[in-house]
């Protein structure tokens, strides 16, 4: 609770290797450890890109966009 996190895109499902994470939105959890993050604009821009792109995965990492820490949660298909 009360810690900063970042919703980001990663090239690998586990968030490791394959290049840096691409931050989409920063947020801080509430006292219950939850948060609502609004990142629809950046995601919509990425989805509508005119050139094909490799698959990427949503991840949550500890820290701020300027200083990302370890990935603590990853997208599951």
C-alpha positions in Angstrom: 0.0 0.0 0.0 1.1 3.5 -0.8 4.0 2.4 -3.1 4.6 3.7 -6.7 4.2 1.4 -9.6 4.3 1.6 -13.4 2.0 0.0 -16.0 4.3 -0.8 -18.9 4.8 -2.8 -22.1 7.4 -5.5 -22.3 8.7 -7.5 -25.2 8.7 -10.7 -23.2 5.8 -12.1 -21.2 8.0 -12.3 -18.0 9.0 -8.6 -18.4 12.7 -9.5 -18.6 15.3 -9.2 -21.3 14.6 -8.1 -24.9 14.9 -4.4 -24.3 13.6 -1.8 -21.8 10.1 -1.6 -20.6 7.9 1.1 -22.2 6.0 3.0 -19.4 2.3 3.7 -20.1 1.1 5.1 -16.8 2.4 5.6 -13.2 0.2 5.1 -10.2 0.4 4.7 -6.4 -1.6 2.1 -4.6 -4.2 3.1 -2.0 -4.2 1.8 1.7 -5.9 -1.4 0.6 -3.2 -2.0 -2.0 -5.4 -1.3 -5.1 -5.4 1.3 -7.8 -7.3 2.3 -10.9 -5.1 3.3 -13.8 -6.2 5.3 -16.8 -3.9 4.4 -19.8 -6.5 4.1 -22.6 -5.0 6.9 -24.7 -1.5 5.5 -24.9 -2.7 1.9 -25.4 -5.1 3.1 -28.2 -2.3 4.9 -30.0 -0.1 1.8 -29.8 -2.9 -0.5 -31.1 -3.7 1.8 -34.0 -0.1 2.1 -35.3 0.1 2.0 -39.1 3.0 -0.4 -39.2 3.0 -4.0 -37.9 4.7 -4.4 -34.5 6.0 -7.4 -32.6 3.8 -8.7 -29.7 4.2 -7.0 -26.4 2.8 -7.7 -22.9 1.4 -5.6 -20.2 3.4 -5.7 -16.9 3.4 -3.8 -13.6 6.8 -2.8 -12.2 7.8 -1.2 -8.9 9.0 2.4 -9.2 8.5 5.4 -11.4 8.8 5.8 -15.2 12.2 7.4 -14.6 13.5 4.6 -12.3 11.8 1.3 -13.0 12.3 -1.5 -10.5 11.5 -5.2 -10.8 8.4 -6.5 -12.6 5.9 -7.7 -10.0 2.9 -8.7 -12.2 2.6 -9.8 -15.8 -0.1 -10.3 -18.4 -1.6 -13.8 -18.7 -3.3 -14.9 -22.0 
